[in-house]
Amino acid sequence: MAQTFGCTRFVYNRFLTERTKAFKDGQRMNYNQSSAALTKLKQLPEYVWLNQVSSVPVQQSLRHLQTAFKNFFNKQTRYPTFKKKSGNQSAEYTSSGFKFEIGNQRLLIAKMGRFKVKFSRHVSVMPTTVTILQRPSGKYFVSFVVDVVPAPTPETGTNVGIDFGINRLATLSTGERVANPKYLNKYQRKMARIQKNLARKKKGSGRYIRCRKKLAIMHEKIANSRKDVLNKLAWNLVNRFDTICVEDLNLRGMVKNHHLARSLSDASIGAAIRTIETKAKMHGKEVVKVDRWFPSSKMCCVCGSVQESMPLSVRKWTCKCGAIHDRDECAAINILAVGQTVSGCGDDVSLS
């Protein structure tokens, strides 16, 4: 497995270098040219070790590189970066590189044989792709890509508006409040101690590798805890509401504020919205995004008047009409009203 990871990483990094060089010379090196160059590379005596592993994951690494460049030219991501031996490792196999027996749940990989897998759920459909993953924590995972039709979720006839924040992860227009667990803040002191110990170790030594693995386990624990909270929140919302209205936040610009960057990253608002969108699409529900410039926090949800200014320190405020508002709850109600108007669901609401 380590040899397979090394070969895929080597091919990805080598052709990233060659394509970057060609790009600087004013030329384009596409996937077909990279594939032809890889075939010639395998024939050279000094690179014969590339033939000792399955050709499928090595070829797939070129496709992943092609996707990375495509996303870059479409201005969706930054320029592709090199893969590191200390980072996440992966080897992707298409149907020609593995065999899976549905009856006894047996997985066989080309040139590696049978894999002993502890399945998290029964795989009842033949996978189209199998990916072997190794995390920096040292744990191994197998990911299956299968074509399934999600069970339809019954319509409830209710809609909801959500205002995301830092002190509270989410405030619903129904008045419900979802607490922000702040996992990074919870483990910050422990992680700082491990990082201090890591800085004192000689790079590349056995103690350095063990300490780095301990730090990676902490990061994985935080990431898994966040993911668990977000998935439960998204599943709860999709089950209860037909239309979910959220604000189209400029999160990339918000994290540039060094006073809020760590707290915003810890809250994972962007990941929460993406998770809700994914589950809603799977189960036939709708997610409506309200324009980021809409003054949801400054507008009274009773009379529709807009306050001139409202700093983040103000959590409760009183409108000139006499209504007393919780900042986040009022924003969630306004987001729902505008979202229903945009999507055409529910009653038309006009806030003046």
C-alpha positions, 0 to 999 in steps of 0.5 A: 500500500505504501508503495502504491501511495508513493507511485501515485504521489510521484506521478502526480508531482512529476507531471505537475512540474512538467505541466507547470514548466509548459504553462510558463513557456506559453504551452498547454500539456493536456491529459492525453500528452501526460498519459503518453509521457507516462507510458514512455517513463515506465519503459525507462530502466530507472523508473521500472518500479512504477510497473510493480504496482497496479497501473489503475491508481497511477493513471487515475492520479493523472486524471485528478491532476487534469481535474485540478487544472480544470478547476484552476482555469475555471477560477474555482480553486487555486493553482494545484500544489504538490502532494506530501508524504506526510499528508493524506494518501490515496489510491483510486481504483476503477472497476478494472482494478478491483473485484467486489463480492456483494454476497460475502462483502469481500474486496480484492485489489489488483496486485494486493489481494484481499482486503480485510474491511470493517464495513460501516454499512452493508454495500448492496450495489456494485461499486463503480470506484474504490479508493484506499485512503490513509490519514496522517493519523495512520488510520486506513479507510476504504471509500466506495462509490455506488449509484443509489436512489435515496429514499424520498422524504415526505413533505411537511408543508413548513419552511425555515430561515436560518441565521448562522453565527459564532456564539450560536451555530444557528438560530432558526426562525422557529425560535430554536437555537443550535449551540456552537460546540467550539471543538477547536477552542476546547482542545486548543491548550492540549494541541498547543502543548503537543505542537510545542513538543513537536517543535523541540523534536529533531525533524525526521526522527522517530520521536518527531514522527510519533509526536506528529502522529499524535497531533494528527489524531487530535486534528482528526478528532476535531474534524470528525466531531464537527462533521458529526454535528453538521450532519445531524443538523442537516439531517434534522432540517431536511426531515422537518422542512421543505424549504430551507432559507440561508444567507449567502455569506461572503465567508472568504472575506469574513475570515480575513478579519483576524479578530474573528478568523479562528472562531469563524473557521471553528464554526464551519459555517460554509461546511454547514451550508454545503452539507444542508445543500447536499442532503436537501438535493438528495431528498428533494428539498430546496435550499434558497440563498438570500442576497448577502447585502440584505439587512437581515439583522438590522431590519425589524421583522414586525414593521420592516424599518431598518436601523442605521447601524448595528455593531456585532456587540448588540445582541438584543435591540428595540425597534421604534415600533416597540418590538424587542428583538433577539438579533439572530432570531429576527434575522432568521425570520427576515431571511425566511420571509425573503426566501419564501418570496424569492422561491415562491413557496408560502405566502408572499411577504413584503417588508417595507 
